[in-house]
Amino acid sequence: MTNTQIAQIRDEVAALLTSRLAALPTEAAILQRAARALRQSESIDQWIQIVADAAAGFAPRVALFSVDGDRVLAKALRGPGELPAEPVALSEAPAVQQVIDSKELVVCLTAASQLGGALFSPALAKRAHLLPVMGKARVLGILYAEGDANLAALETLTALAAGSLELRKPSGAAPLIQPVATEPEHKHPVEPAPVAVATEPVDWRAQRGASVAVAKLILQHSGTLAEGRARKNIYAALRVPIEAARLDFRDRFPGKEAYLEAELDARLF
């Protein structure tokens, strides 16, 4: 085989990998991982981060708010800017009040007259979508999506989020989404997975393969990793190489993906 033929094969393989990566993560994959993670979330704080991380895949800028009586509390933001530190009164944000009253999606402009002066006040008016996170009888939270948003995916996500929240609802608790004192480092939207089930023997080849794959990620993308840690969103910074590692690991060790997820969780995030 000549060098030209080898180079051609290498280019074809690279093109195939690129095309497969372009489709990852798909809407279904993001929602599937979010659903699993939400079901296994260990705290409301973790639940909030999972919802925000998943929503970030469907809109340029998203935020999550909890509803507490006649006000809303900012919980998480994915995108530029900062969230208000203080609660926002519903009387100052008529668009938010409309979501709570109608229990339906509301479209508005990012203007103080719609969202309140303390919420978002960008230099240029944009379109925003407010989606209710519905409980059995009332709106538990509100997902804010700015710009060109995938509404079908976001509505599915809010339904999944509400269902998982109702399942973990303690008797008589209110509000269901409690204030978060500090925001921890964001994790990738995949539920933590054990290295191996206790009743099964450890697959040492898969475990070593996972360790090598994560070590390569850390070494090859150290600069990007540092930036992601500084922004407290490592998955957003390393989404493409992480998904490439998952794809390669799944091909080499089918059915053993839990080893890679555990290694990512322990060493990368």
C-alpha positions in Angstrom: 0.0 0.0 0.0 1.5 3.3 -1.0 1.8 6.4 1.2 -0.8 8.1 -1.0 -3.3 5.3 -0.4 -2.6 5.4 3.4 -3.1 9.1 3.5 -6.4 8.8 1.6 -7.7 6.2 4.0 -6.7 8.3 6.9 -8.5 11.3 5.5 -11.6 9.2 4.8 -11.6 7.9 8.4 -11.2 11.5 9.7 -14.1 12.7 7.6 -16.3 9.9 8.8 -15.5 10.6 12.5 -16.1 14.3 11.9 -19.5 13.6 10.4 -20.5 11.4 13.3 -19.3 14.0 15.8 -21.4 16.6 14.1 -24.5 14.7 15.0 -23.5 14.5 18.7 -25.0 15.2 21.0 -28.4 15.0 19.2 -31.5 16.3 20.8 -32.6 12.8 21.8 -29.2 12.1 23.3 -29.2 15.3 25.4 -32.8 14.6 26.6 -32.0 11.0 27.3 -29.0 11.8 29.4 -30.9 14.5 31.2 -33.8 12.2 32.0 -31.4 9.6 33.5 -29.5 12.2 35.5 -32.7 13.9 36.8 -34.0 10.5 38.1 -30.8 9.9 40.0 -30.1 13.4 41.2 -29.2 13.4 44.9 -30.2 17.0 45.7 -32.3 19.9 44.5 -29.0 21.7 43.8 -27.8 18.9 41.5 -31.3 18.9 39.9 -31.0 22.6 39.1 -27.6 22.2 37.4 -28.7 19.2 35.3 -31.7 21.2 34.0 -29.6 24.2 33.2 -26.8 22.2 31.5 -29.3 20.3 29.3 -31.3 23.5 28.4 -28.0 25.1 27.3 -27.9 22.7 24.4 -31.1 24.2 23.0 -30.7 28.0 23.3 -27.9 30.5 23.3 -28.7 31.7 26.8 -30.9 30.1 29.4 -31.7 30.6 33.0 -33.7 28.7 35.6 -35.9 30.4 38.3 -37.9 29.0 41.2 -41.3 30.4 42.1 -41.7 31.4 45.8 -45.0 33.0 46.5 -45.2 36.4 44.8 -41.6 36.4 43.6 -39.1 34.4 41.6 -35.6 33.4 42.6 -32.7 33.1 40.2 -31.0 29.6 40.4 -28.7 29.1 37.4 -27.6 30.7 34.2 -25.9 29.4 31.1 -24.6 32.1 28.9 -23.2 35.7 29.3 -24.2 38.1 32.0 -25.2 37.6 35.6 -28.4 36.7 37.4 -30.0 39.0 40.0 -28.9 38.2 43.5 -32.1 39.4 45.0 -35.6 37.9 44.4 -37.7 39.5 41.6 -41.2 40.5 42.5 -43.9 39.3 40.1 -45.5 42.7 40.2 -42.4 44.0 38.4 -42.3 41.2 35.8 -45.7 40.9 34.1 -44.4 38.3 31.6 -43.4 36.0 34.4 -46.7 36.5 36.1 -48.4 35.6 32.9 -46.6 32.2 32.8 -47.7 31.5 36.3 -51.3 32.5 35.7 -51.7 30.7 32.3 -49.3 27.7 33.0 -48.3 28.0 29.3 -45.3 29.1 27.3 -45.0 32.9 27.1 -43.0 34.8 24.4 -41.9 38.3 25.2 -39.1 40.9 24.6 -36.1 41.2 27.0 -37.3 44.5 28.3 -37.7 45.9 31.8 -41.4 46.4 31.1 -41.8 42.7 30.5 -39.2 41.0 32.8 -38.5 43.6 35.4 -35.5 45.9 35.7 -33.7 43.5 38.0 -33.9 40.6 35.6 -32.3 41.1 32.2 -31.7 44.4 30.5 -29.5 43.9 27.4 -28.5 46.8 25.1 -30.7 45.4 22.3 -34.2 44.0 22.7 -34.4 40.3 21.9 -37.1 37.7 22.0 -37.3 35.5 25.0 -39.3 32.4 25.9 -40.6 31.6 29.4 -41.5 27.9 29.9 -43.3 26.7 33.1 -41.9 23.8 35.0 -45.3 22.4 36.0 -46.3 20.5 39.1 -49.6 18.8 39.6 -51.4 22.0 40.6 -49.0 25.0 40.2 -45.9 26.3 38.4 -42.8 25.2 40.4 -40.2 27.0 38.3 -39.6 28.9 35.1 -37.1 28.1 32.4 -35.9 31.3 30.5 -34.6 30.8 27.0 -33.3 33.8 25.0 -32.8 34.1 21.2 -33.2 31.3 18.7 -34.4 28.4 20.9 -35.5 24.9 20.2 -38.9 25.1 21.9 -39.9 21.5 21.2 -36.8 20.2 23.0 -37.1 22.7 25.8 -40.8 21.8 26.4 -39.8 18.2 26.6 -37.0 19.0 29.1 -39.3 21.0 31.4 -41.8 18.1 31.4 -39.0 15.7 32.3 -37.8 18.0 35.0 -41.2 18.5 36.5 -41.9 14.8 36.6 -38.6 14.1 38.4 -39.2 16.9 40.8 -42.6 15.6 41.8 -41.2 12.1 42.4 -38.8 13.5 45.0 -41.3 15.9 46.5 -41.3 15.7 50.3 -44.6 15.8 52.1 -45.7 19.4 52.8 -42.6 21.0 51.4 -42.7 24.5 49.9 -41.2 25.9 47.9 -40.1 22.7 46.1 -37.1 24.4 44.6 -35.2 25.7 47.6 -32.7 28.6 47.3 -29.2 27.6 46.6 -26.5 29.2 48.8 -23.6 28.5 46.5 -23.4 27.2 43.0 -21.0 24.2 42.6 -18.9 23.5 39.5 -21.2 22.5 36.6 -20.9 18.9 35.5 -21.6 17.3 32.2 -25.2 16.3 31.6 -24.7 12.7 32.4 -25.7 10.9 35.5 -22.9 9.6 37.8 -22.3 5.9 37.1 -20.6 3.3 39.3 -17.5 1.6 38.0 -19.0 -1.8 38.2 -22.0 -3.4 39.8 -21.0 -5.3 42.9 -22.3 -8.6 41.6 -20.2 -8.4 38.4 -16.4 -8.8 38.1 -14.4 -5.7 37.2 -13.5 -5.5 33.5 -9.9 -4.5 33.9 -9.4 -3.8 30.2 -12.4 -1.4 30.1 -11.2 0.2 33.3 -7.7 0.8 31.9 -9.1 2.0 28.6 -11.3 4.5 30.4 -8.3 5.7 32.4 -6.2 6.1 29.3 -8.9 7.9 27.4 -9.4 10.5 30.2 -5.7 11.0 30.6 -5.4 11.8 26.9 -8.2 14.3 27.2 -6.5 16.1 30.1 -3.1 16.1 28.3 -4.2 17.1 24.9 -6.7 19.8 26.0 -5.0 21.2 29.2 -5.5 24.8 28.1 -9.1 24.4 27.2 -9.7 22.5 30.4 -8.3 25.3 32.4 -10.6 27.8 30.7 -13.6 25.5 31.3 -12.8 25.2 35.0 -12.4 29.0 35.3 -15.9 29.4 33.7 -17.2 26.5 35.9 -18.5 24.7 32.8 -16.0 22.1 31.7 -18.5 20.2 29.5 -19.2 23.3 27.4 -15.5 23.9 26.8 -14.7 20.2 25.9 -17.9 19.0 24.4 -16.5 17.8 21.1 -13.4 15.9 22.5 -15.6 14.4 25.3 -18.2 13.1 22.8 -15.4 11.8 20.6 -13.9 9.9 23.5 -17.4 8.5 24.3 -17.9 7.4 20.7 -14.5 5.7 20.5 -14.9 4.0 23.9 -18.3 2.7 23.0 -16.9 1.2 19.8 -14.0 -0.5 21.6 -15.9 -1.5 24.8 -19.6 -1.9 24.0 -21.8 -2.0 27.0 -19.0 -0.8 29.3 -19.6 2.9 29.0 -20.1 3.2 32.8 -16.3 2.9 33.2 -15.6 6.0 31.1 -18.4 8.0 32.8 -17.0 7.2 36.2 -13.5 8.2 35.1 -14.8 11.4 33.6 -16.6 12.2 36.8 -13.6 11.4 39.0 -10.8 13.0 37.1 -12.2 15.6 34.7 -15.1 17.3 36.5 
